[in-house]
Amino acid sequence: MCIECNYMQRIGNENNVVYLDSPIGFIEIQSNEGKIISLDFVEEKKYKEKFCPILEEAKRQLKEYFNRQRKEFNLPIKLKGTDFQKKVWNELIKIPYGKTCSYKDIAKRIGNKNASRAVGNANNKNKIAIIIPCHRVVGSDGRLVGYEAGLWRKKWLLEHEKSL
């Protein structure tokens, strides 16, 4: 077994975890110390579910989002990353529901207009999908590019948000 797999097993055992069957696949949500630390699309359940109030609230808010009853999330999150990544993720949270912006726009907002590629890399490292809406970032020409969970999911999420 690889080191990364052992690491993930430890995380799964130490953190609370629940799963949500969404219209675009299974979502695994993890929390630690009362804060969301991960929201990811998975093929199957990897860990035994460990419930806690914040995860129940996260599931409720995600269900509302998928049922077009919620545009914003009100959940405590814990960001794990570099200062640059955290700066990018905090900008992503400011992108309004149903809107998009480019990697270049985000780079400008964080004060480094030449950092589009680095913004893309930070986007790719986002561990809290949907809640930190990296799906709302598109290429400067408006094309859908770069989504860890698959471009088909990014397209679905953007269409879902525009139809409200």
Backbone bond lengths (Angstrom), bond angles and torsions (degrees), N, CA, C in turn:
res aa  C-N    CA-C-N  psi(-1)  N-CA   C-N-CA  omega(-1)  CA-C   N-CA-C  phi
1 M - - - 1.458 - - 1.530 108.91 -
2 C 1.309 116.94 140.14 1.465 121.23 -177.03 1.535 111.41 -77.42
3 I 1.318 115.82 161.12 1.466 121.71 -179.76 1.522 110.48 -59.46
4 E 1.347 116.63 -42.14 1.459 120.39 -179.11 1.521 110.44 -61.25
5 C 1.344 117.14 -40.21 1.463 120.38 179.88 1.523 110.38 -64.75
6 N 1.338 117.31 -43.31 1.459 120.16 177.27 1.517 110.53 -61.18
7 Y 1.324 116.69 -40.74 1.459 121.67 178.63 1.526 110.01 -60.79
8 M 1.322 116.72 -45.24 1.463 120.20 -178.97 1.524 110.72 -65.70
9 Q 1.331 117.44 -35.99 1.459 118.66 177.54 1.526 110.18 -63.85
10 R 1.331 117.37 -41.61 1.461 120.65 178.29 1.521 110.28 -62.57
11 I 1.325 116.62 -43.57 1.462 119.67 178.99 1.524 109.79 -59.57
12 G 1.327 116.69 -47.67 1.454 120.85 -178.84 1.515 112.49 -60.72
13 N 1.318 116.98 -33.44 1.455 120.55 -179.71 1.523 112.17 -79.38
14 E 1.319 117.71 -30.85 1.460 121.47 -177.28 1.523 112.37 -86.20
15 N 1.299 117.84 -29.73 1.455 122.07 -175.46 1.511 111.25 -98.50
16 N 1.325 114.37 160.46 1.456 120.04 170.21 1.514 107.11 -81.05
17 V 1.327 116.49 144.94 1.463 119.96 -177.66 1.525 110.08 -146.08
18 V 1.329 116.13 139.50 1.461 122.76 172.58 1.521 108.02 -136.96
19 Y 1.321 114.74 165.37 1.462 121.37 -179.95 1.524 109.22 -125.64
20 L 1.313 114.46 147.54 1.461 121.76 177.12 1.519 107.90 -129.94
21 D 1.316 116.33 128.01 1.461 121.00 175.80 1.524 106.77 -87.53
22 S 1.324 116.44 104.24 1.465 121.84 -175.54 1.530 110.51 -101.82
23 P 1.326 117.69 170.27 1.474 120.47 177.11 1.529 113.55 -62.18
24 I 1.329 117.27 -15.77 1.471 119.63 -179.18 1.531 111.85 -120.49
25 G 1.313 116.22 24.71 1.457 120.50 173.76 1.518 113.60 117.88
26 F 1.331 113.22 171.07 1.459 121.22 178.57 1.525 110.57 -64.78
27 I 1.318 116.24 133.22 1.457 122.07 175.96 1.525 108.10 -114.84
28 E 1.325 115.27 130.04 1.463 121.65 175.41 1.527 107.45 -104.09
29 I 1.325 116.31 126.14 1.462 121.77 -179.92 1.524 107.90 -118.21
30 Q 1.320 116.08 127.98 1.460 120.49 178.85 1.519 110.15 -120.35
31 S 1.337 114.56 147.00 1.463 120.09 175.54 1.519 109.67 -134.99
32 N 1.317 113.89 159.62 1.453 121.39 175.79 1.521 106.65 -150.13
33 E 1.308 115.97 133.37 1.465 121.98 179.52 1.529 112.20 52.67
34 G 1.321 116.51 40.08 1.456 121.35 175.03 1.512 116.16 76.42
35 K 1.340 117.21 13.87 1.466 120.86 179.25 1.522 110.19 -129.58
36 I 1.324 115.78 145.04 1.463 121.46 176.09 1.528 107.78 -70.91
37 I 1.334 115.93 128.61 1.468 119.84 178.32 1.522 112.37 -116.96
38 S 1.342 116.48 -14.41 1.461 118.62 -178.18 1.522 110.32 -157.98
39 L 1.330 115.21 138.03 1.457 122.40 171.13 1.519 104.73 -141.52
40 D 1.331 115.33 113.12 1.456 119.69 -171.58 1.521 110.18 -140.59
41 F 1.312 115.88 152.23 1.458 121.44 173.90 1.524 108.49 -85.17
42 V 1.338 116.27 132.60 1.463 121.38 -179.26 1.522 109.58 -133.21
43 E 1.319 115.73 157.38 1.467 121.15 178.80 1.525 111.69 -78.86
44 E 1.330 116.24 -33.69 1.464 120.54 -177.84 1.524 109.46 -152.33
45 K 1.323 114.72 166.30 1.460 119.84 177.85 1.525 108.97 -72.15
46 K 1.334 116.30 124.38 1.464 121.32 -179.76 1.521 111.95 -94.51
47 Y 1.325 116.73 -28.94 1.451 121.54 -172.50 1.520 110.30 -127.50
48 K 1.313 114.85 156.40 1.453 120.17 172.65 1.529 107.32 -68.94
49 E 1.313 116.03 134.89 1.460 119.34 -178.62 1.527 110.55 -66.06
50 K 1.335 114.22 135.97 1.464 122.25 175.13 1.523 105.89 -125.03
51 F 1.303 115.58 106.21 1.459 120.93 -174.02 1.524 111.98 -81.90
52 C 1.311 115.03 150.78 1.462 122.56 171.50 1.531 106.25 -156.29
53 P 1.314 117.77 162.21 1.473 120.14 -175.21 1.528 114.40 -55.87
54 I 1.324 118.44 -41.34 1.467 119.53 -177.10 1.528 111.25 -66.05
55 L 1.324 117.63 -34.12 1.466 119.63 178.84 1.523 111.23 -73.02
56 E 1.310 116.84 -35.84 1.462 119.58 175.38 1.528 109.98 -63.31
57 E 1.329 115.99 -40.73 1.467 120.29 177.93 1.528 110.63 -65.98
58 A 1.322 117.04 -40.32 1.472 120.73 178.07 1.524 110.42 -61.72
59 K 1.327 117.04 -44.21 1.471 120.12 178.01 1.526 110.66 -61.10
60 R 1.328 116.19 -43.00 1.468 120.21 -179.60 1.525 110.35 -61.54
61 Q 1.332 117.16 -46.75 1.459 120.52 -179.04 1.528 111.53 -66.29
62 L 1.317 117.93 -38.18 1.470 120.27 177.67 1.526 111.30 -66.04
63 K 1.333 117.01 -40.51 1.468 119.67 176.63 1.528 110.03 -60.67
64 E 1.326 116.91 -42.33 1.464 120.58 177.14 1.527 110.43 -61.96
65 Y 1.315 117.08 -42.30 1.470 121.35 177.99 1.532 110.07 -58.58
66 F 1.314 117.09 -49.59 1.464 120.20 -178.23 1.530 112.27 -68.63
67 N 1.336 117.29 -23.53 1.468 121.67 176.76 1.523 112.52 -92.55
68 R 1.331 116.84 12.75 1.471 123.66 178.50 1.533 112.88 60.99
69 Q 1.324 115.51 35.18 1.459 120.51 178.37 1.525 112.06 -113.54
70 R 1.325 118.04 1.93 1.464 121.78 -177.64 1.520 110.07 -145.46
71 K 1.337 115.43 134.11 1.464 121.44 177.72 1.525 112.36 -109.65
72 E 1.312 117.65 -23.35 1.462 122.35 -178.76 1.515 109.48 -130.98
73 F 1.317 115.52 152.73 1.457 121.17 177.74 1.523 109.36 -105.63
74 N 1.305 114.46 141.86 1.456 121.21 178.92 1.527 107.58 -123.35
75 L 1.325 115.04 74.69 1.458 121.33 -176.62 1.525 109.78 -133.43
76 P 1.321 117.20 141.66 1.468 118.53 174.67 1.529 109.50 -73.54
77 I 1.314 116.19 132.28 1.465 120.35 179.83 1.524 109.41 -125.88
78 K 1.309 114.54 154.73 1.461 120.60 175.52 1.515 107.52 -121.01
79 L 1.320 115.81 116.06 1.459 121.41 -179.14 1.522 110.00 -88.67
80 K 1.319 115.78 129.82 1.464 121.09 175.66 1.516 107.71 -118.72
81 G 1.316 116.16 112.55 1.454 120.82 -179.34 1.513 110.05 175.47
82 T 1.320 115.18 -174.51 1.464 120.35 178.21 1.527 109.34 -73.99
83 D 1.312 116.07 166.85 1.469 119.90 176.80 1.527 110.54 -59.15
84 F 1.333 116.67 -40.12 1.465 120.72 178.98 1.528 110.42 -62.61
85 Q 1.335 117.22 -47.18 1.461 120.54 179.61 1.524 110.98 -59.70
86 K 1.318 116.66 -44.09 1.466 120.34 179.87 1.528 111.25 -62.59
87 K 1.313 116.47 -37.72 1.466 121.04 177.72 1.534 109.65 -62.41
88 V 1.334 116.48 -44.33 1.472 121.29 177.97 1.519 110.02 -63.07
89 W 1.322 117.86 -49.34 1.465 121.02 -177.41 1.523 111.60 -61.31
90 N 1.317 117.17 -37.24 1.468 119.76 177.16 1.524 111.56 -65.68
91 E 1.322 117.71 -31.46 1.473 120.84 174.48 1.525 110.91 -71.63
92 L 1.321 117.04 -37.35 1.468 120.11 179.83 1.521 110.88 -60.23
93 I 1.318 116.36 -39.02 1.464 120.82 -179.35 1.529 111.10 -61.36
94 K 1.312 117.35 -25.06 1.471 122.02 -179.00 1.531 113.42 -81.19
95 I 1.336 118.25 -10.87 1.473 120.19 179.72 1.527 107.70 -71.54
96 P 1.324 118.61 120.54 1.466 120.69 -176.95 1.530 113.13 -64.87
97 Y 1.304 114.21 150.52 1.457 122.98 173.90 1.531 108.85 -53.19
98 G 1.313 116.62 134.36 1.459 121.03 177.96 1.514 114.73 82.00
99 K 1.321 117.77 -0.21 1.470 122.32 -179.95 1.523 109.71 -115.18
100 T 1.328 115.35 162.41 1.461 120.83 174.54 1.523 109.01 -132.50
101 C 1.298 115.58 163.29 1.459 120.87 170.11 1.521 107.57 -148.38
102 S 1.301 116.36 165.81 1.463 120.59 -175.79 1.530 110.88 -92.37
103 Y 1.325 114.34 164.06 1.466 120.42 174.80 1.529 109.31 -58.40
104 K 1.324 115.50 -38.07 1.465 120.83 179.36 1.529 110.77 -63.88
105 D 1.346 116.83 -41.02 1.465 120.75 177.18 1.530 111.03 -59.14
106 I 1.321 116.05 -44.32 1.467 120.28 179.62 1.526 109.85 -63.92
107 A 1.327 116.36 -42.99 1.472 120.50 178.68 1.531 110.39 -57.60
108 K 1.328 116.56 -43.45 1.470 120.20 178.48 1.524 111.02 -63.94
109 R 1.324 116.49 -42.14 1.466 120.85 -177.72 1.526 112.57 -63.37
110 I 1.323 116.47 -30.13 1.468 118.55 -179.87 1.525 111.66 -93.06
111 G 1.341 115.82 5.90 1.452 120.16 173.94 1.515 116.25 86.19
112 N 1.338 116.63 20.01 1.461 120.09 179.13 1.524 108.45 -141.21
113 K 1.337 116.14 80.87 1.467 121.59 -172.15 1.523 114.05 -60.18
114 N 1.327 118.35 -17.75 1.466 121.32 -179.51 1.527 113.12 -97.12
115 A 1.316 117.53 12.18 1.467 120.94 -174.04 1.527 113.95 -101.33
116 S 1.329 118.00 25.50 1.468 120.63 -177.55 1.525 112.41 -54.65
117 R 1.321 116.51 -44.89 1.468 120.33 -179.10 1.532 110.95 -65.40
118 A 1.323 116.62 -41.56 1.466 120.78 178.14 1.529 110.82 -65.26
119 V 1.329 116.77 -35.78 1.466 121.02 175.16 1.525 109.41 -62.56
120 G 1.328 116.79 -43.05 1.460 120.64 176.96 1.517 111.93 -59.94
121 N 1.320 116.43 -41.51 1.466 120.22 178.00 1.526 111.15 -65.00
122 A 1.323 117.03 -41.21 1.465 120.54 177.70 1.527 110.30 -64.46
123 N 1.324 115.87 -40.56 1.464 121.38 176.78 1.524 109.97 -56.45
124 N 1.320 115.60 -44.48 1.460 122.15 -178.36 1.528 112.33 -65.24
125 K 1.318 117.38 -23.48 1.473 121.74 -178.81 1.531 112.38 -92.52
126 N 1.315 117.63 -0.67 1.459 121.90 178.99 1.525 109.64 -60.95
127 K 1.320 117.46 121.25 1.466 122.58 -178.59 1.522 112.85 -98.22
128 I 1.335 117.23 1.14 1.467 119.74 -177.40 1.529 108.55 -125.57
129 A 1.329 115.44 68.75 1.467 122.02 -178.28 1.530 110.88 -55.81
130 I 1.307 115.76 157.16 1.471 126.70 179.31 1.535 111.38 67.70
131 I 1.338 117.90 -55.65 1.464 120.54 179.90 1.529 109.84 -65.13
132 I 1.326 116.72 -44.64 1.467 121.86 167.66 1.524 103.69 -98.30
133 P 1.328 117.70 99.04 1.469 122.22 -164.09 1.534 115.65 -76.77
134 C 1.311 115.96 67.99 1.470 119.70 178.32 1.531 111.27 -66.22
135 H 1.333 117.13 -16.64 1.470 120.05 177.23 1.534 111.58 -67.79
136 R 1.324 117.99 -15.21 1.467 121.63 -178.75 1.525 113.15 -86.28
137 V 1.324 116.93 2.17 1.463 120.42 179.65 1.525 108.83 -100.39
138 V 1.327 115.59 128.53 1.469 122.09 -177.08 1.528 109.62 -126.09
139 G 1.320 115.46 171.26 1.459 119.97 176.01 1.519 110.99 -65.89
140 S 1.322 117.00 162.88 1.471 120.61 -177.54 1.522 112.41 -62.83
141 D 1.334 116.52 -20.83 1.464 120.56 177.31 1.531 112.15 -94.50
142 G 1.340 116.57 7.09 1.459 121.06 178.42 1.519 114.80 89.03
143 R 1.337 116.86 -3.85 1.470 119.52 -179.45 1.527 111.06 -71.74
144 L 1.327 114.60 150.99 1.458 120.09 174.36 1.520 108.27 -79.21
145 V 1.299 116.04 120.73 1.464 121.36 178.66 1.522 108.89 -137.55
146 G 1.314 115.13 151.17 1.453 123.57 169.70 1.507 118.70 50.00
147 Y 1.319 117.12 88.17 1.459 121.03 171.25 1.521 107.57 -136.63
148 E 1.317 116.00 117.91 1.465 122.78 -174.48 1.531 112.23 -52.77
149 A 1.316 117.61 -37.35 1.465 121.52 -177.04 1.525 112.99 -84.93
150 G 1.327 117.29 2.51 1.460 121.05 178.72 1.518 111.73 109.16
151 L 1.329 115.31 136.50 1.470 119.53 -178.92 1.521 112.25 -62.52
152 W 1.327 117.87 -28.77 1.467 119.81 179.32 1.533 110.14 -64.35
153 R 1.337 117.32 -35.73 1.466 119.80 177.11 1.530 110.66 -70.73
154 K 1.318 116.24 -40.40 1.468 120.27 178.03 1.527 109.45 -59.09
155 K 1.315 116.54 -47.02 1.467 121.49 178.98 1.527 110.26 -60.05
156 W 1.322 117.16 -44.92 1.459 121.59 -179.59 1.530 110.04 -60.37
157 L 1.336 116.79 -47.75 1.467 120.81 -178.46 1.526 111.56 -61.36
158 L 1.325 116.88 -43.27 1.470 120.02 179.83 1.526 111.17 -66.33
159 E 1.320 117.72 -41.61 1.470 120.58 177.49 1.523 110.51 -65.97
160 H 1.315 116.74 -39.78 1.465 122.22 178.26 1.535 110.25 -59.21
161 E 1.314 116.74 -44.38 1.463 120.61 -178.03 1.526 112.53 -71.72
162 K 1.304 117.74 -32.66 1.475 119.86 -179.27 1.518 112.24 -75.88
163 S 1.331 117.17 -19.02 1.462 119.51 -175.18 1.521 112.85 -88.15
164 L 1.310 117.88 1.64 1.469 119.76 -179.30 1.522 110.82 -79.97
